[in-house]
């Protein structure tokens, strides 16, 4: 387990350790995060910098150009949806061009995510029930999509999926799922517990952006009915309502 430095915030808490620092990379090369809760900063270094994002294994970026050594780490400037940020090479590995070539989500997905992220009727979680800290919370998923990025997935194991665990990387939240949530928020307050983040069953549709967990409250019956109306399969799982979708195809009830 990586131990926090005494004079700075931890870069991450993880048993995974990578190191790009000894690898030659050039502007435009693909690099990928290795670890859980890896923090990206607005400038190279630990002191006088701000955390601008938290990422998990499988999230990949292109090198923008800058490489600086400071505060005991070699920092790499990467491009993220047009924004630039810095990540310590200890938590990066060399990726392939295909890992950085994945298409973006649609303009309609972005629009719906922005409306959800900005709505007073939507309360999206900033934590996971597991207590694991990473950047794949429901609130972050919506804001990432709104900013033209894909939603992050968690990368850790749990009783439901001991191997390989949540896959890390990113995914687009499906249009059907976003339309379902839009319908709910247009008729009242809704609490979103999880979207593409957290650890679920190994084949969970959360990892494909096709499932949502909603807080079980007075609207639960409505959630289940509208989940079906939008082509999903609802499940009452006790403390939350799970609604999953099937790429436009209606499940067999």
C-alpha positions in Angstrom: 0.0 0.0 0.0 1.5 3.4 -1.0 2.0 5.6 2.0 1.0 9.3 1.9 3.9 11.7 1.9 4.0 13.8 5.0 3.9 17.2 3.3 1.4 16.4 0.5 -1.8 14.7 -0.4 -1.4 11.1 -1.5 -1.2 10.6 -5.3 -3.3 7.4 -4.8 -4.0 4.5 -2.5 -3.4 1.3 -4.3 -1.4 -1.9 -4.4 -0.8 -1.5 -8.2 2.5 0.2 -9.1 3.6 1.2 -12.6 6.4 3.4 -13.9 6.6 5.2 -17.2 9.6 7.2 -16.0 12.2 4.9 -17.7 10.3 4.7 -21.0 10.8 7.0 -23.9 7.6 8.7 -25.0 6.8 11.5 -27.5 4.0 14.0 -28.0 1.0 12.1 -29.3 1.9 8.8 -27.7 -0.8 6.9 -25.7 -0.3 6.4 -22.0 -2.6 4.6 -19.5 -3.2 4.9 -15.8 -2.3 2.0 -13.6 -3.8 2.2 -10.1 -6.9 3.3 -8.3 -7.6 6.9 -7.5 -4.6 8.3 -9.4 -4.6 12.1 -9.2 -4.0 14.4 -12.1 -2.9 18.0 -11.4 -3.0 21.3 -13.1 0.8 21.6 -13.1 3.7 19.3 -12.4 4.5 18.8 -8.8 2.9 18.2 -5.4 3.2 21.7 -3.9 1.2 24.7 -5.1 -0.8 22.6 -7.5 -4.5 21.6 -7.7 -6.0 18.2 -8.3 -8.1 18.4 -11.5 -9.1 14.7 -11.8 -8.9 11.3 -10.3 -8.5 8.3 -12.6 -8.3 4.5 -12.5 -6.5 1.7 -14.3 -7.5 1.6 -18.0 -8.1 5.3 -18.5 -5.8 6.4 -21.3 -4.6 9.8 -22.6 -2.2 11.2 -25.2 1.0 12.8 -24.2 0.7 16.5 -24.9 4.4 17.3 -24.8 5.6 18.5 -21.4 7.9 16.3 -19.2 9.2 17.7 -15.9 10.9 16.2 -12.8 10.0 17.8 -9.5 9.1 16.8 -5.9 10.6 13.4 -6.5 8.5 12.4 -9.5 8.8 12.6 -13.2 5.5 14.3 -14.5 3.9 13.9 -17.9 1.6 16.5 -19.5 -1.4 14.7 -21.1 -4.4 15.8 -23.1 -7.9 15.1 -21.8 -10.8 16.2 -24.0 -8.8 19.3 -25.0 -7.7 20.1 -21.4 -4.1 19.6 -20.3 -3.1 18.1 -17.0 -0.1 16.4 -15.3 0.3 12.9 -14.0 3.3 11.3 -12.2 5.0 8.7 -14.4 5.1 6.2 -11.5 1.4 5.6 -12.2 1.4 5.5 -16.0 2.2 2.8 -18.5 2.8 3.0 -22.2 -0.4 2.3 -24.1 -1.2 1.4 -27.7 -2.7 3.8 -30.3 -5.9 1.8 -30.3 -6.4 2.5 -26.6 -6.4 6.2 -27.2 -8.4 5.9 -30.5 -11.8 5.1 -28.9 -14.6 7.2 -30.3 -16.4 9.9 -28.2 -19.9 9.8 -26.9 -22.6 11.5 -29.0 -23.7 15.1 -28.8 -27.1 14.0 -27.5 -25.5 11.9 -24.7 -23.5 15.0 -23.7 -26.5 17.3 -23.8 -28.6 14.9 -21.6 -25.7 14.4 -19.1 -25.3 18.2 -18.8 -29.0 18.6 -18.1 -28.8 16.0 -15.4 -25.6 17.3 -13.9 -27.0 20.8 -13.7 -30.5 19.9 -12.4 -31.5 20.7 -8.8 -33.7 17.6 -9.0 -30.8 15.3 -9.4 -28.6 14.2 -6.5 -25.7 12.1 -7.8 -23.5 10.4 -5.3 -19.9 11.6 -4.5 -19.0 8.3 -2.8 -19.3 4.5 -3.3 -21.1 2.3 -0.8 -17.9 0.3 -0.6 -16.0 3.3 0.7 -13.3 3.0 -2.0 -12.2 6.4 -3.2 -11.7 6.9 -6.9 -13.0 9.2 -9.7 -15.9 7.0 -10.9 -18.7 8.3 -8.6 -22.1 8.9 -10.2 -21.6 12.7 -9.9 -18.3 12.5 -11.7 -19.8 10.2 -14.4 -22.4 12.9 -15.3 -19.9 15.7 -15.3 -17.3 13.8 -17.3 -20.0 13.1 -20.0 -21.1 16.7 -19.9 -17.5 17.8 -20.5 -17.3 15.7 -23.6 -15.5 12.8 -22.0 -16.5 9.2 -21.3 -17.7 8.2 -17.8 -15.0 6.5 -15.7 -15.3 2.9 -14.3 -13.9 1.8 -11.0 -11.0 -0.7 -10.8 -11.2 -2.8 -7.6 -12.4 -6.2 -6.5 -15.4 -7.1 -4.4 -17.4 -10.2 -3.2 -19.5 -10.0 -6.4 -16.5 -10.0 -8.6 -13.3 -11.2 -7.0 -11.5 -11.7 -10.3 -10.9 -9.7 -12.4 -13.0 -7.1 -10.5 -14.3 -3.8 -11.9 -12.5 -3.2 -15.2 -11.4 0.4 -15.0 -11.2 2.5 -18.1 -14.2 4.5 -19.4 -17.5 4.1 -21.2 -20.4 6.1 -22.6 -23.6 6.2 -20.6 -26.2 4.9 -22.9 -28.8 7.1 -24.5 -31.7 5.0 -23.2 -30.4 5.2 -19.7 -29.9 9.0 -19.9 -33.4 9.5 -21.3 -34.8 7.4 -18.4 -33.1 9.6 -15.9 -34.2 12.7 -17.7 -37.8 11.5 -17.5 -37.4 10.9 -13.7 -35.9 14.3 -13.0 -38.6 16.0 -15.0 -41.1 14.7 -12.5 -39.3 15.2 -9.2 -36.2 14.6 -7.2 -34.1 11.5 -7.9 -31.0 10.2 -6.0 -28.5 8.3 -8.2 -26.3 5.9 -6.2 -24.2 4.5 -9.1 -23.8 4.7 -12.9 -20.6 3.2 -14.4 -18.6 3.2 -11.2 -18.2 0.8 -8.2 -17.7 -2.9 -8.3 -20.6 -5.2 -9.2 -21.0 -8.7 -10.7 -18.3 -9.4 -13.3 -20.7 -9.1 -16.2 -22.6 -6.1 -14.9 -24.1 -3.8 -17.4 -22.9 -0.9 -15.2 -19.5 -1.4 -16.8 -21.0 -0.7 -20.3 -22.9 2.4 -19.2 -26.2 0.4 -19.4 -27.3 0.3 -15.8 -28.1 2.7 -12.9 -28.8 2.2 -9.2 -31.3 4.6 -7.7 -31.9 5.2 -4.0 -35.0 3.2 -2.9 -37.5 5.9 -1.8 -41.1 6.9 -2.1 -40.8 7.0 -5.9 -39.5 3.4 -6.2 -42.6 2.0 -7.8 -42.5 4.8 -10.4 -38.8 4.1 -11.1 -39.6 0.4 -11.8 -42.5 1.3 -14.1 -40.6 3.9 -16.1 -37.6 1.6 -16.3 -39.8 -0.8 -18.3 -41.4 2.0 -20.3 -37.9 3.0 -21.5 -37.0 -0.5 -22.5 -35.1 -1.5 -19.3 -35.3 -4.3 -16.8 -36.0 -3.1 -13.2 -34.9 -4.9 -10.1 -35.7 -4.0 -6.5 -32.5 -4.8 -4.7 -33.5 -3.6 -1.2 -31.7 -0.3 -0.6 -31.8 0.6 -4.3 -33.6 0.1 -7.5 -31.5 -1.2 -10.3 -32.5 -0.5 -13.9 -30.5 -2.0 -16.8 -30.8 -1.6 -20.5 -30.1 -3.8 -23.5 -28.8 -1.7 -26.3 -32.3 -0.8 -27.5 -33.7 -4.3 -27.4 -36.4 -5.0 -24.9 -35.7 -7.9 -22.5 -38.0 -10.8 -22.1 -40.0 -10.2 -18.9 
